[in-house]
Amino acid sequence: MTDFVDGTAFSNEQGNRARKLFAAVVLAALDDAISDDRKYGNGPDQIARWARSRDGREVLSCAGIDPNERVVEGLMEFVAKGVRTSVALSREESERRNAAQAAQAEAA
């Protein structure tokens, strides 16, 4: 019985690692689209084309993201903002956004 539990725990751990790896691929695709947006102005279109492609849908699924149209629109909005994923996921950026929202709420 303990072998089964150990095997299940190992499989779950491997699955989590694989999911994180595919999530990193999604973040890299977002960064590439942001870079294309700065150079050529077509970043949101590029990420939408990728996310709707067979490979994009497969990568999104493996990352634990449901590849539906709402997700594609969210990816396009993220790219249109032009904030790199490393910056967007940082604590400083989160605190800055929260402070800006609080200031905006006070002004209203």
C-alpha positions in Angstrom: 0.0 0.0 0.0 2.8 2.4 0.8 4.3 1.8 -2.6 1.1 2.9 -4.2 1.0 6.1 -2.1 4.6 6.9 -2.9 4.0 6.2 -6.6 0.9 8.5 -6.6 2.8 11.2 -4.8 5.6 11.0 -7.2 3.3 11.1 -10.2 1.5 14.1 -8.8 4.8 15.9 -8.2 5.9 15.1 -11.8 2.6 16.4 -13.1 3.0 19.7 -11.1 6.5 20.1 -12.5 5.3 19.5 -16.1 2.5 22.0 -15.5 5.0 24.7 -14.3 7.2 24.0 -17.3 4.3 24.6 -19.7 3.3 27.7 -17.8 6.8 29.0 -18.4 6.3 28.4 -22.1 3.1 30.5 -22.0 5.0 33.3 -20.2 7.7 33.2 -22.8 5.1 33.4 -25.6 3.6 36.4 -23.9 7.0 38.1 -23.6 7.6 37.3 -27.3 4.3 38.9 -28.3 5.0 42.0 -26.2 8.4 42.3 -27.9 6.7 42.0 -31.3 4.1 44.6 -30.2 6.9 47.1 -29.4 8.7 46.4 -32.7 5.9 45.8 -35.2 2.7 46.7 -33.4 1.1 43.3 -33.9 1.6 41.6 -30.5 -2.0 41.0 -29.6 -2.7 39.5 -33.0 0.4 37.3 -32.6 -0.6 35.9 -29.2 -4.2 35.3 -30.4 -3.0 33.5 -33.5 -0.7 31.3 -31.3 -3.3 30.7 -28.6 -5.8 29.6 -31.2 -3.4 27.3 -33.0 -3.2 23.6 -32.3 0.2 23.9 -30.6 -1.0 26.9 -28.5 -4.1 25.2 -27.4 -2.0 22.1 -26.4 0.5 24.2 -24.4 -2.3 26.1 -22.7 -4.0 22.8 -21.8 -0.8 21.3 -20.5 -0.2 24.4 -18.4 -3.6 23.9 -16.8 -5.3 26.8 -18.6 -8.6 26.1 -20.5 -7.9 27.4 -24.1 -11.2 29.1 -24.6 -11.9 32.5 -26.3 -12.1 34.3 -23.0 -8.5 33.3 -22.2 -7.4 34.4 -25.7 -9.0 37.8 -25.1 -7.2 38.0 -21.7 -3.9 37.2 -23.3 -4.5 39.9 -25.9 -5.3 42.5 -23.3 -2.2 41.5 -21.3 0.0 41.9 -24.4 -1.6 45.2 -25.3 -0.7 46.6 -21.8 3.0 46.0 -22.7 4.2 45.0 -19.3 6.7 42.2 -19.4 5.7 39.1 -17.4 8.6 39.2 -15.1 7.6 42.8 -14.1 3.9 42.0 -13.9 4.5 39.1 -11.6 6.9 41.0 -9.3 5.9 42.2 -5.9 6.8 45.8 -6.6 4.5 46.0 -9.6 1.7 44.4 -7.6 2.1 47.0 -4.8 2.3 49.8 -7.3 -0.9 48.7 -9.0 -2.7 48.4 -5.6 -1.5 51.9 -4.6 -2.7 53.3 -7.9 -6.1 51.6 -7.5 -6.4 52.9 -4.0 -5.6 56.5 -5.1 -8.1 56.2 -7.9 -10.8 55.0 -5.5 -10.1 57.9 -3.2 -10.3 60.4 -6.0 -13.7 59.1 -7.1 
